[in-house]
Amino acid sequence: MKQFPADTMYYFHNGELTNAYDYFGAHLIKENGTITKTRFTVYAPNASAVHVIGSFNDYIPGAHMLKRIDEAGVFSLDIKKNLKDKPYKYIIEASSGQWLYKSDPFGFYHALRPDTNSIVVDRDIYTWKDSTFMEKRKHEAPYERPMNLYELHVGTWMQKPNGDFHTYSELVDHLIPYLKSHHYTHVELMPIIEHPFDGSWGYQATGFYGVTSRYGSIGDFKYFVDQCHQNNIRVILDWVPSHICKDAHGLHMFDGAPLFEYEDPSMRENVGWGTANLDLGKGVTQSFLISSTLYFMREFHIDGFRVDAVSNIFYYHGDPSQGESEGGLTFLKKLSKTLFAHHPHALLVAEDSSAYPKVTHPLEHGGVGFNYKWNMGWMNDTLKYFELDPVHRKYHHDYLTFSLMYAFSENYILPFSHDEVVHGKKSLVDKMPGDYWQKFANYRALIGYLHTHPGKPLMFMGGEFAQMHEWKDHTELDWHLLQYPMHDSANRFNKAMNQLTIQEPALHELDHQSEGFQWIDADNRDYSIFTFLRYAKNKKDFVVVALNLTPQVHHDFRVGVPKKGYYNELINSDYATYGGSDIYNGLPLESEKIPMHGFKHSIRMELSPLSVTILKWEAKHED
């Protein structure tokens, strides 16, 4: 805990205080290593008085009154006791005369719901063991590295036999071996900041500085991240800065007035979500939120953030017709500038459904400063195409070709996220047309396309073993499905594609550069066949990808290739081991000097039904 310098509030009000957590909240003060007092500091400019109540004073109002220490509205009090692990709450006496019982906006931990107290904690009790990983992280270029992202809801990935949640630390023994066996490089956690209602999935928050207590302690979560890092798995947090829930104990109207929200009710009220929009143009809101990201980077060694609902920040109410939000755009640029100034290696990912330009371009080049963006257009077009009966796909061929018109305008992540498998949208495999066998064949082709299209692939949990039902946000995944051959085979195929994406430079090195991709034939709409090339940086290392998206088998199908030599099949989604019909190219395919698709050479290959085939070139050495 730092003393309160005179200029602190100047920076706080201007959106430039990046370590607000050092000044606000409940801090244990140590002298010679011993805790001698507890300091409570809160910002409530519209309050006439502030009390702190808790188990230490029997929740009696007036027992401990904070003193106004700054004209801007900072209240603080030192209690000469070690209040470690004690619950507390603030009573805000608003200028209107109303008494508000509030959790601490800078609370570092909170009681288990439905209790709404904050908890005084000692944050200095964990010893990290990930120094080797942290040092290596500083020197890695994210764009050229393989990234297989696994989106996870902590509470429902796997539960205890009685249906209770695992703690963060308990999850480690199950999750990390699973991630490693599936070759996932990143785990992206749906929001784990404190939130009152399980059914909000964490997207309606009350605390931006505390990991939710429903999954354990601060130490549990640090252990989780530490163990991920020691196993070379990066941790990304889903972070929601655009709106807050309106529960009485939370940030909403914190001191009787819209402290962090818009003053104008028409701007503040988010009717669609039943929440309150934060005014991201306010300096205090900027300082509060940006400090939150840096707190998680410093305190929990987080590797980055996926920023939710960015279109709701670019535009008022997420609606371009209402105009661009200057405050929102200023906030996002300040966020990216500040985060990367402190942590150049961080990941900052925009979940943005709008067409706002240059989201992942650097600030100095007129961009917003994110380094990744979810490709929502690709996701929507791809799923619309695959949901079609194959007989109709030739009429919608451009659903799969259009994305290559803009694939390199941003640094894209390709998301099959939780949003696509809820609210009646069906699971990935259940979206697929046809009978049982064809559903899985289409599904495997979809997964193959995910991994061969430029961009970094993201899979929501359960998708990797083709869970048949939608995600159920209260019970664990349908793990029993792995005993059934088609689901087990689907899981093996996902493992194989993840591994291939890591092993083959052509499938990850130039994900964001146009020279990494070349169509062989983008126009075979009559047969719904797509063939293209993916290149590695050295351009000598490349693969041929063929998608056959009808049930028709094509024997001796001729495909143009850029070099003479042998083409070895790396993987085929129609292998029997993946649940297919076992039509594949067993032997290396030798090119022939027969022009095709604008190339001087071509190969003849087997195109199995509803499948993806990946071939790798090998030079032919003359005797």
SELUM-716091 format. One record per residue (C-alpha): residue in three letters; x, y, z. Coordinates in steps of 0.5 Angstrom, whole numbers, padded with zeros to 4 digits, always signed. Each point is the difference from the previous one (the first is absolute). Last residue first. Example, Ala and Ser with C-alpha at 12.3 -4.5 7.8 and 13.67 -1.06 7.14 Angstrom:
BEGIN
SER+0027-0002+0014;ALA-0002-0007+0002;
//
This chain:
BEGIN
ASP+0038-0080-0121;GLU-0004+0006+0001;HIS-0003+0002+0007;LYS-0007+0002+0000;ALA-0001+0005+0005;GLU-0005-0001+0005;TRP-0007+0004+0001;LYS-0005-0001+0005;LEU-0007-0003-0001;ILE-0006+0002+0005;THR-0007-0003-0002;VAL-0007+0003+0003;SER-0006-0004-0001;LEU-0007-0001-0001;PRO+0001-0006-0005;SER+0007-0002-0002;LEU+0004+0003-0005;GLU+0005-0004-0003;MET+0006+0003-0003;ARG+0003+0001-0007;ILE+0006+0005+0000;SER+0001+0007-0004;HIS+0006+0003-0003;LYS+0001+0007-0004;PHE-0005+0004+0004;GLY-0006+0004-0002;HIS-0005-0004+0003;MET+0003-0006-0004;PRO+0006-0002-0005;ILE+0002-0007+0000;LYS+0007-0001+0001;GLU-0002-0006+0005;SER+0001+0001+0008;GLU+0001-0007+0004;LEU-0005-0001+0005;PRO+0003-0004+0006;LEU-0003-0006+0002;GLY-0007-0001+0004;ASN-0004+0006-0003;TYR-0007-0001+0004;ILE-0006-0004+0000;ASP-0001-0002+0007;SER-0008+0001+0001;GLY+0001+0004+0006;GLY+0000+0000+0007;TYR+0006+0003+0002;THR+0004-0007+0000;ALA-0003-0002-0006;TYR+0003+0006-0004;ASP-0005+0005-0003;SER+0003+0006+0003;ASN+0007-0001-0004;ILE+0006+0002+0003;LEU+0008+0001-0002;GLU-0001-0003-0007;ASN+0006+0000-0004;TYR+0001+0004-0006;TYR+0006-0002-0004;GLY+0004+0005-0005;LYS-0001+0005-0005;LYS-0002+0007+0003;PRO-0006+0005+0000;VAL-0006-0005+0000;GLY-0006-0001-0005;VAL-0005-0005+0003;ARG-0003-0006-0004;PHE-0005-0004+0003;ASP+0002-0008-0001;HIS-0006-0002+0004;HIS-0005+0005+0002;VAL-0005-0003+0005;GLN-0007+0004+0001;PRO-0002+0002+0007;THR+0001+0007-0001;LEU+0004+0005+0003;ASN+0007-0002-0003;LEU+0005+0004+0003;ALA+0007-0001-0003;VAL+0007+0003+0004;VAL+0006+0000-0003;VAL+0006+0002+0005;PHE+0006+0004-0001;ASP+0008+0000+0002;LYS+0004+0004-0005;LYS-0004+0006+0001;ASN+0006+0002+0006;LYS-0006+0003+0004;ALA-0004-0006+0000;TYR-0006-0001-0006;ARG-0007-0002+0000;LEU-0003-0002-0007;PHE-0007-0001-0002;THR-0005-0004-0003;PHE-0008+0000+0001;ILE-0005-0005-0002;SER-0007+0002+0000;TYR-0001-0004-0006;ASP-0004+0005-0005;ARG+0004+0005+0004;ASN+0007-0001-0002;ASP+0002+0007+0000;ALA+0005+0001+0005;ASP+0005-0004-0003;ILE+0007+0000+0002;TRP-0001+0006+0004;GLN+0007+0002+0004;PHE+0001+0002+0007;GLY+0006+0002+0004;GLU+0002+0005-0005;SER-0006+0004+0003;GLN+0003+0001+0007;HIS-0004-0001+0007;ASP+0000-0008+0000;LEU+0007+0000-0003;GLU+0004-0005+0005;HIS-0006-0004+0002;LEU-0002-0005-0004;ALA+0006+0000-0005;PRO+0004-0001+0006;GLU-0002-0007+0001;GLN+0001-0003+0007;ILE-0005+0005+0004;THR-0006-0001-0005;LEU+0001-0007-0001;GLN+0000-0001+0008;ASN-0007+0004+0000;MET-0002-0004-0006;ALA+0002-0007+0003;LYS-0004+0002+0007;ASN-0006+0002-0004;PHE+0000-0007-0004;ARG+0001-0004+0007;ASN-0006+0004+0003;ALA-0004-0002-0006;SER+0001-0007+0000;ASP-0002+0000+0007;HIS-0006+0003-0001;MET-0001-0005-0006;PRO+0002-0006+0004;TYR-0005+0001+0006;GLN+0004+0000+0007;LEU+0002+0007-0001;LEU-0007+0002+0001;HIS+0000-0001+0007;TRP+0004+0007+0001;ASP-0007+0004-0002;LEU+0003+0006+0003;GLU-0002+0002+0007;THR-0006+0003+0003;HIS-0003+0007+0001;ASP+0002+0004-0007;LYS-0003-0006-0004;TRP+0004+0001-0007;GLU-0004-0003-0006;HIS-0001-0007+0000;MET+0004-0005-0005;GLN+0007+0002+0003;ALA+0005-0001-0006;PHE+0006-0002+0004;GLU+0004+0006-0001;GLY-0007+0004+0000;GLY+0000-0001+0007;MET+0003+0006+0002;PHE+0000+0005-0005;MET+0005+0000-0005;LEU+0005+0006-0003;PRO+0004-0001-0006;LYS+0005+0006-0002;GLY+0000+0003-0007;PRO+0000-0002-0007;HIS-0004-0006-0002;THR+0003-0007+0001;HIS-0002-0001+0008;LEU-0007+0002-0001;TYR-0001-0004-0006;GLY+0002-0006+0003;ILE-0005+0001+0005;LEU-0005+0001-0005;ALA+0002-0006-0004;ARG-0001-0004+0007;TYR-0007+0003+0001;ASN-0002-0002-0007;ALA+0002-0007+0001;PHE-0003+0000+0007;LYS-0007+0002-0002;GLN+0001-0005-0006;TRP+0000-0006+0004;TYR-0006+0002+0004;ASP-0004+0002-0006;GLY+0001+0007-0004;PRO+0001+0007+0002;MET+0005+0003+0005;LYS-0003+0004+0006;ASP+0000-0006+0005;VAL+0007+0000-0001;LEU+0002+0007+0002;SER-0005+0000+0006;LYS-0007+0003-0002;LYS-0002+0007+0000;GLY-0006-0001+0004;HIS+0003+0005+0005;VAL+0007-0002+0001;VAL+0005-0004-0005;GLU+0003+0006-0004;ASP+0000+0005+0006;HIS+0005-0005+0004;SER+0005+0001-0006;PHE+0002-0003-0007;PRO+0005+0006-0001;LEU+0005+0001-0005;ILE+0005+0005+0003;TYR+0002+0006-0005;ASN+0006+0005-0001;GLU-0004+0005-0004;SER+0000+0001-0008;PHE+0003-0006-0001;ALA-0007-0004-0001;TYR-0003+0005-0003;MET-0002-0003-0007;LEU+0002-0007+0002;SER-0006+0001+0004;PHE-0004+0000-0006;THR+0002-0007-0002;LEU-0004-0004+0005;TYR-0007+0003-0001;ASP+0002+0001-0007;HIS-0003-0007-0002;HIS-0007+0001+0002;TYR-0003-0003-0006;LYS+0004-0005+0000;ARG-0001-0002+0007;HIS-0008-0002-0001;VAL+0001-0007-0002;PRO+0005+0000+0006;ASP-0006+0001+0005;LEU+0002+0007+0003;GLU+0002+0000+0007;PHE+0008+0000-0002;TYR-0001+0007-0004;LYS-0004+0004+0006;LEU+0006-0003+0004;THR+0005+0003-0004;ASP-0003+0007-0002;ASN-0002+0001+0008;MET+0007-0002+0002;TRP+0004+0004-0006;GLY-0004+0006+0002;MET+0002-0001+0008;ASN+0007+0000-0002;TRP+0002+0001+0008;LYS+0005+0006+0000;TYR+0008+0000+0002;ASN+0005+0005+0002;PHE-0004+0005+0002;GLY+0003+0007-0001;VAL-0006+0004-0003;GLY+0003+0002-0007;GLY+0003+0006-0003;HIS+0006-0003-0001;GLU+0004+0003+0006;LEU-0006-0003+0004;PRO+0002-0007-0003;HIS-0005-0004-0004;THR-0004-0005+0003;VAL-0007+0004+0000;LYS+0002+0003-0007;PRO-0007+0001-0002;TYR-0007-0001+0003;ALA-0004-0005-0003;SER-0004-0002+0006;SER+0000-0007+0004;ASP+0006+0002+0004;GLU+0003-0005+0005;ALA+0006+0004+0001;VAL+0006-0004+0002;LEU+0006+0003+0004;LEU+0006-0005+0001;ALA+0006+0002+0004;HIS+0007+0000-0002;PRO+0001+0008+0000;HIS-0002+0000+0008;HIS+0000+0007+0003;ALA+0000+0004-0006;PHE-0004-0005-0004;LEU-0006+0000+0006;THR+0001+0008-0001;LYS-0001+0001-0007;SER-0005-0005-0001;LEU-0004+0002+0006;LYS+0001+0008-0002;LYS-0003-0002-0007;LEU-0006-0004+0002;PHE-0002+0006+0005;THR+0001+0005-0006;LEU-0005-0004-0004;GLY-0005-0001+0006;GLY+0000+0008+0001;GLU+0000+0001-0007;SER-0006-0004-0001;GLU-0002-0001-0007;GLY-0007+0002-0003;GLN-0007-0003+0002;SER+0000-0003-0007;PRO+0006-0004+0002;ASP-0004-0003+0005;GLY+0004-0004+0006;HIS-0004+0004+0005;TYR+0004+0006-0002;TYR+0005-0002-0005;PHE+0007-0003+0001;ILE-0001-0002+0007;ASN-0006-0004-0001;SER+0004-0003-0006;VAL+0005-0002+0005;ALA-0005-0005+0003;ASP+0006-0004+0004;VAL+0007+0002+0001;ARG+0004-0007-0001;PHE+0006+0001+0005;GLY+0007-0002+0001;ASP+0005-0004+0003;ILE-0002+0000+0007;HIS+0006+0001+0005;PHE-0005+0000+0006;GLU+0002+0006+0004;ARG+0004+0004-0006;MET-0005-0002-0006;PHE-0006+0000+0004;TYR+0002+0007+0003;LEU+0002+0003-0007;THR-0007-0002-0002;SER-0004+0003+0006;SER+0004+0006-0001;ILE-0003+0001-0007;LEU-0007+0000+0003;PHE+0001+0004+0006;SER+0004+0005-0003;GLN-0005+0001-0006;THR-0006+0000+0004;VAL+0003+0006+0004;GLY+0002+0003-0007;LYS-0007+0000-0002;GLY+0000-0002-0008;LEU-0002-0007+0002;ASP-0007+0002+0003;LEU-0002-0007+0002;ASN-0006-0003-0003;ALA-0005-0002+0005;THR-0003-0007+0000;GLY-0007-0004-0002;TRP+0004-0003-0006;GLY-0005+0003-0006;VAL-0002+0006+0004;ASN+0007+0003+0001;GLU-0001+0006+0004;ARG+0005+0005+0001;MET-0001+0004-0007;SER-0007+0001+0001;PRO+0001+0001+0008;ASP+0005+0006-0002;GLU+0006+0000+0006;TYR+0003-0006-0004;GLU+0003-0004+0005;PHE+0006+0000+0005;LEU-0002+0004+0005;PRO-0008+0000-0002;ALA-0002+0003+0007;GLY-0002-0003+0006;ASP+0007-0001+0002;PHE+0000-0007-0004;MET-0005+0002-0005;HIS+0001-0007-0003;LEU+0007-0003+0003;GLY-0003-0006+0004;HIS-0004-0001+0006;ALA-0007+0002-0003;ASP+0001-0004-0006;LYS+0000+0004-0006;CYS+0005-0005-0004;ILE+0006+0004-0004;HIS+0001+0002-0007;SER+0006+0001-0005;PRO+0006-0002+0003;VAL-0001-0008+0000;TRP+0006-0004+0000;ASP+0001-0007-0002;LEU+0006-0002+0003;ILE+0006-0004-0004;VAL+0005-0005+0003;ARG+0006-0003-0004;ILE+0002-0007+0001;ASN+0007-0002+0000;ASN-0001-0005+0005;GLN+0003+0004+0006;HIS-0004+0006-0003;CYS-0006-0004+0001;GLN+0002-0002+0007;ASP+0001+0007+0002;VAL-0006+0002-0003;PHE-0004-0005+0004;TYR+0004+0001+0007;LYS-0001+0008-0001;PHE-0008-0002+0000;ASP+0000-0004+0006;GLY+0004+0005+0004;ILE-0005+0005-0002;SER-0005-0005+0003;GLY-0005-0005-0003;TYR-0005-0001-0006;ARG-0006+0004+0003;SER+0005+0005+0003;THR+0000+0004-0007;VAL+0007+0003-0001;GLY+0000+0007+0003;TYR+0002+0007-0003;PHE-0006+0001-0005;GLY-0005-0001+0005;THR-0008+0000-0001;ALA+0000-0003-0007;GLN-0005-0002-0005;TYR+0003-0004-0006;GLY+0002-0005+0005;TRP-0004-0006-0002;SER-0006+0004+0001;GLY-0003-0006+0002;ASP+0004-0001+0006;PHE-0002+0007+0003;PRO+0004+0004+0005;HIS+0006+0002-0004;GLU+0007+0000+0002;ILE+0005+0000-0005;ILE+0001-0007-0004;PRO-0003+0002-0006;MET+0001-0006-0006;LEU+0007-0003+0001;GLU+0004+0000-0006;VAL+0005-0006+0000;HIS+0006+0001-0005;THR+0005-0005-0003;TYR-0005-0006-0001;HIS+0003-0006-0002;HIS-0005-0005+0001;SER+0004-0004+0005;LYS+0002+0006+0003;LEU-0006+0003+0001;TYR-0003-0006+0004;PRO+0006-0001+0004;ILE-0001+0007+0002;LEU-0007+0000+0001;HIS-0001-0006+0005;ASP+0006+0001+0005;VAL-0001+0008+0000;LEU-0008+0000+0001;GLU+0002-0001+0007;SER+0004+0006+0001;TYR-0006+0004-0004;THR-0005-0003+0005;HIS-0004-0005-0003;PHE-0008+0001+0000;ASP-0005-0004+0004;GLY-0004-0005-0004;ASN+0000-0005+0005;PRO+0005-0004-0004;LYS+0005+0006-0001;GLN-0001+0004-0006;MET+0004+0001-0007;TRP+0000+0005-0005;THR-0006+0003+0003;GLY+0002+0005+0006;VAL+0007+0002-0004;HIS-0004+0002-0006;LEU+0006-0001-0005;GLU+0002+0002-0007;TYR+0006-0004-0003;LEU+0004+0004-0005;ASN+0005-0004-0004;MET+0006+0005-0002;PRO+0006-0001-0004;ARG+0005+0005+0000;GLU+0001+0005-0006;TYR-0005+0006+0003;PRO+0002-0001+0007;ALA+0008+0002+0000;GLU+0003-0003+0006;HIS+0006+0003+0004;LYS-0004+0003+0006;ARG-0004-0007+0001;LYS+0007-0003+0001;GLU+0001+0004+0006;MET-0007-0002+0003;PHE+0001-0007-0002;THR+0006-0001+0004;SER-0002+0004+0006;ASP-0007-0004+0001;LYS+0002-0003+0007;TRP-0004+0006+0004;THR-0001+0000+0007;TYR-0007+0002+0003;ILE-0001+0004+0006;ASP+0001+0007-0002;ARG-0008+0001-0001;ASP-0002+0001+0007;VAL-0007+0000+0000;VAL-0006+0004+0003;ILE-0007-0002-0003;SER-0005+0003-0004;ASN-0007-0001+0003;THR-0006-0002-0005;ASP-0002-0007+0002;PRO-0004-0004-0005;ARG+0005-0001-0002;LEU+0007-0002+0003;ALA+0003+0006+0003;HIS+0005+0005-0004;TYR+0007+0000-0001;PHE+0005+0006-0002;GLY-0006+0005+0001;PHE+0002+0007-0004;PRO-0008+0001-0001;ASP-0001-0002+0007;SER-0007-0003+0001;LYS-0005+0005+0002;TYR-0006+0002+0004;LEU-0003+0006-0002;TRP-0003+0005+0005;GLN-0005+0005-0003;GLY+0001+0007+0003;SER+0000+0003-0007;SER+0007+0002+0001;ALA+0002-0007+0000;GLU+0002-0004+0007;ILE+0004-0005-0003;ILE+0000-0006+0005;TYR+0006-0004-0002;LYS+0001-0008+0000;TYR+0004-0005+0004;PRO+0002-0007+0001;LYS+0007-0002+0004;ASP+0005-0004-0003;LYS+0006+0004+0002;LEU-0003+0006+0005;ASN+0007+0001+0004;LYS-0002+0005+0004;LYS+0001+0008+0001;ILE-0005+0002-0005;ASP+0002+0005-0005;LEU-0005+0004-0003;SER-0001+0003-0007;PHE-0005+0004-0004;VAL+0001+0003-0007;GLY-0005+0005-0003;ALA+0004+0005-0004;GLU+0001+0005+0006;ASP+0005-0005+0003;ILE+0001-0004+0007;ARG-0007-0001+0001;LYS+0000-0004+0007;LEU-0003-0007+0000;MET-0005-0001+0006;HIS+0001-0007+0004;ALA-0005-0001+0005;GLY-0005+0004-0004;PRO-0005-0005-0002;ILE+0001-0007+0004;TYR+0002-0006-0005;ASP+0002-0004+0007;ASN+0007+0005+0000;PHE+0005-0006-0003;SER-0005-0004-0003;GLY-0001+0006-0005;ILE-0002+0008-0001;VAL+0004+0005-0003;HIS-0004+0007+0000;VAL+0000+0006-0005;ALA-0003+0007+0001;SER-0003+0005-0005;ALA+0001-0004-0006;ASN+0000+0003-0007;PRO+0008-0001-0001;ALA+0000-0007+0002;TYR+0007-0003-0001;VAL+0002-0005+0005;THR+0006-0001+0005;PHE+0000-0006+0005;ARG+0007-0001+0004;THR+0001-0006+0005;LYS+0005+0001+0005;THR+0006-0004+0003;ILE+0002-0005-0004;THR+0007-0003+0001;GLY+0005+0000-0005;ASN+0004+0006+0004;GLU-0006+0004-0001;LYS-0006-0002-0004;ILE-0006+0003-0002;LEU-0005-0004-0003;HIS-0004+0003-0005;ALA-0008+0001-0002;GLY-0001+0003-0006;PHE+0003+0007-0004;TYR+0007+0002+0000;ASP+0004-0006-0003;TYR-0006-0002-0004;ALA+0000+0006-0004;ASN+0006-0002-0003;THR-0001+0003-0007;LEU-0002+0007+0002;GLU+0000+0003-0007;GLY-0008+0001-0001;ASN+0000+0008+0001;HIS-0003-0001+0007;PHE+0004-0005+0003;TYR+0006+0004-0003;TYR-0002+0006+0004;MET-0002-0004+0006;THR+0007-0003+0001;ASP+0003+0007+0000;ALA+0000+0001+0007;PRO+0003-0007+0002;PHE-0004-0005+0004;GLN+0005-0005+0003;LYS+0001-0006-0003;MET-0003-0007+0002;
//
